[in-house]
């Protein structure tokens, strides 16, 4: 009888341990480390700046969420002062802490099928950590050359990649409305002349 209780306890503890292990899935993403030359080659836009973690996040079909990103310098491609840049949903915590400590990101961004905004090349490979104008993520020589290179200021008129400029949208809508009203007026006046 005692042996039966001991076996029951072992089975209970094993089941309990399996239940706990199964209920706490790992949320870490695994990315293959790319050499910096490949990261640069794949990127369509390279910018330096910070994420706005208070901004409303945009969803995608993949693991990336879009966040507002305040651009300080543009090293490749075109970018406005504020763009929507992807961030792996598992990187929000450490990235926000890093920025609170004065950190910035040199982002190597590319277009993907899963998102309507640019995302970092291979997740953390495209998110190079910068603090006090120094590269902290590794490959300091390669990324340091980009950082010390000729960066441009972002274009103020381009508010958001793919989002359009509100003033342009309003002007286009107003032009369409005026054109429609003129056509209706011309047709109405011709109809009145025919009687």
C-alpha positions as CSV (number, residue, x, y, z in Angstrom):
1,X,0.0,0.0,0.0
2,X,2.8,2.4,0.9
3,X,4.5,1.6,-2.4
4,X,1.3,2.4,-4.3
5,X,1.1,5.9,-2.7
6,X,4.7,6.5,-3.5
7,X,4.2,5.6,-7.2
8,X,1.1,7.8,-7.3
9,X,3.0,10.7,-5.9
10,X,5.7,10.3,-8.5
11,X,3.2,10.1,-11.3
12,X,1.4,13.2,-9.9
13,X,4.6,15.2,-9.7
14,X,5.7,14.2,-13.2
15,X,2.2,15.2,-14.6
16,X,2.3,18.4,-12.6
17,X,5.8,19.3,-14.0
18,X,4.7,18.5,-17.5
19,X,1.6,20.6,-17.1
20,X,3.7,23.6,-15.9
21,X,6.3,23.1,-18.7
22,X,3.5,23.0,-21.3
23,X,1.7,26.1,-19.9
24,X,4.7,28.4,-20.1
25,X,5.7,28.5,-23.8
26,X,8.9,30.2,-24.8
27,X,8.2,33.6,-26.4
28,X,11.7,34.2,-27.7
29,X,12.2,34.5,-31.5
30,X,15.2,32.8,-33.0
31,X,17.1,34.7,-35.7
32,X,20.1,33.5,-37.7
33,X,22.9,35.9,-37.2
34,X,23.8,37.6,-40.5
35,X,27.1,39.2,-41.4
36,X,26.9,43.0,-41.5
37,X,27.6,43.2,-45.2
38,X,24.5,41.1,-45.9
39,X,22.4,43.2,-43.5
40,X,23.5,46.4,-45.3
41,X,22.9,44.8,-48.8
42,X,19.4,43.7,-47.9
43,X,18.4,47.0,-46.4
44,X,16.5,49.5,-48.5
45,X,16.5,52.2,-45.8
46,X,19.1,52.9,-43.1
47,X,18.2,55.4,-40.4
48,X,19.3,56.5,-36.9
49,X,16.8,57.4,-34.3
50,X,14.4,56.1,-31.6
51,X,11.1,54.3,-31.4
52,X,8.1,56.0,-29.9
53,X,6.8,53.2,-27.6
54,X,3.8,55.4,-26.6
55,X,2.5,55.5,-30.3
56,X,-0.2,53.2,-31.4
57,X,1.2,50.0,-32.8
58,X,0.3,48.7,-36.2
59,X,-0.2,45.0,-36.8
60,X,1.2,42.8,-39.6
61,X,0.8,39.2,-40.7
62,X,4.2,38.3,-39.1
63,X,5.7,38.9,-35.7
64,X,6.5,42.5,-36.3
65,X,4.5,45.4,-35.1
66,X,4.8,48.9,-36.6
67,X,5.8,51.8,-34.3
68,X,6.5,55.4,-34.9
69,X,10.2,55.9,-35.3
70,X,11.8,59.4,-34.9
71,X,14.5,59.7,-37.5
72,X,17.6,61.8,-36.8
73,X,19.7,60.8,-39.8
74,X,19.2,58.9,-43.0
75,X,22.1,56.9,-44.4
76,X,20.4,55.0,-47.2
77,X,17.1,55.5,-49.0
78,X,14.4,58.0,-48.3
79,X,12.7,58.7,-44.9
80,X,10.8,61.4,-43.3
81,X,11.2,62.7,-39.7
82,X,8.7,60.2,-38.5
83,X,8.3,56.8,-40.1
84,X,6.6,53.6,-39.2
85,X,9.3,51.0,-38.5
86,X,8.8,47.4,-37.5
87,X,9.9,45.8,-34.3
88,X,9.8,42.2,-33.3
89,X,7.0,41.9,-30.7
90,X,9.4,40.2,-28.4
91,X,11.9,43.1,-28.5
92,X,9.7,45.8,-27.1
93,X,10.8,45.4,-23.5
94,X,14.6,45.5,-23.8
95,X,14.5,48.1,-26.6
96,X,12.4,50.5,-24.6
97,X,14.7,50.1,-21.6
98,X,17.7,50.7,-23.8
99,X,16.2,53.9,-25.1
100,X,15.4,55.1,-21.6
101,X,19.1,54.7,-20.8
102,X,19.9,57.1,-23.7
103,X,20.3,54.5,-26.4
104,X,19.3,54.8,-30.1
105,X,19.0,52.4,-33.0
106,X,20.7,52.3,-36.3
107,X,18.0,50.5,-38.3
108,X,18.6,48.6,-41.4
109,X,15.1,48.3,-42.9
110,X,13.6,46.3,-45.7
111,X,10.1,45.7,-47.2
112,X,8.5,42.3,-46.6
113,X,5.2,40.7,-47.7
114,X,4.0,40.4,-44.1
115,X,4.0,44.1,-43.3
116,X,2.9,47.3,-44.9
117,X,5.8,49.1,-43.2
118,X,9.6,48.6,-43.3
119,X,11.0,46.1,-40.8
120,X,14.5,45.4,-39.5
121,X,16.5,43.0,-41.6
122,X,16.3,39.6,-39.9
123,X,15.0,41.1,-36.7
124,X,17.8,42.0,-34.3
125,X,20.4,41.9,-37.1
126,X,18.8,45.1,-38.4
127,X,18.6,46.8,-35.0
128,X,22.1,48.0,-34.2
129,X,22.4,49.5,-30.7
130,X,24.0,52.9,-30.5
131,X,24.9,54.9,-27.3
132,X,26.9,58.1,-27.1
133,X,27.8,57.7,-30.8
134,X,29.3,54.2,-30.2
135,X,28.1,50.9,-31.6
136,X,27.2,48.4,-28.8
137,X,25.8,45.5,-30.8
138,X,29.1,44.1,-32.2
139,X,30.7,44.6,-35.5
140,X,31.8,48.0,-34.3
141,X,34.2,48.7,-37.1
142,X,31.6,48.0,-39.9
143,X,28.6,49.7,-38.4
144,X,30.8,52.5,-37.0
145,X,31.8,53.4,-40.5
146,X,28.2,53.8,-41.5
147,X,27.4,55.8,-38.4
148,X,30.3,58.2,-38.9
149,X,29.5,58.5,-42.6
150,X,27.6,61.3,-44.3
151,X,24.1,61.1,-42.9
152,X,21.3,63.3,-44.3
153,X,18.6,65.0,-42.4
154,X,15.2,63.4,-42.9
155,X,12.7,65.1,-45.3
156,X,10.2,67.1,-43.3
157,X,7.4,66.7,-45.9
158,X,7.4,62.9,-45.8
159,X,5.5,62.2,-42.7
160,X,5.1,58.4,-43.0
161,X,6.3,55.7,-45.3
162,X,3.3,54.4,-47.2
163,X,0.9,56.5,-45.1
164,X,0.8,59.6,-47.3
165,X,0.8,63.2,-46.4
166,X,-2.5,64.5,-45.0
167,X,-2.2,67.8,-46.9
168,X,-1.7,66.0,-50.2
169,X,-4.7,63.8,-49.5
170,X,-6.9,66.8,-48.7
171,X,-5.8,68.7,-51.8
172,X,-6.4,65.7,-54.0
173,X,-9.9,65.3,-52.5
174,X,-10.7,69.0,-52.9
175,X,-9.6,68.9,-56.5
176,X,-11.8,65.9,-57.2
177,X,-14.8,67.6,-55.6
178,X,-14.3,70.8,-57.5
179,X,-13.9,68.9,-60.8
180,X,-17.1,66.9,-60.1
181,X,-19.1,70.1,-59.4
182,X,-17.9,71.7,-62.6
183,X,-18.9,68.7,-64.7
184,X,-22.3,68.6,-63.0
185,X,-22.8,72.3,-63.7
186,X,-21.8,72.0,-67.4
187,X,-24.1,69.1,-67.9
188,X,-27.0,70.9,-66.1
189,X,-26.5,74.0,-68.3
190,X,-26.4,71.9,-71.5
191,X,-29.6,70.1,-70.5
192,X,-31.3,73.5,-69.8
193,X,-30.3,74.8,-73.3
194,X,-31.7,71.7,-75.0
195,X,-35.3,72.5,-73.8
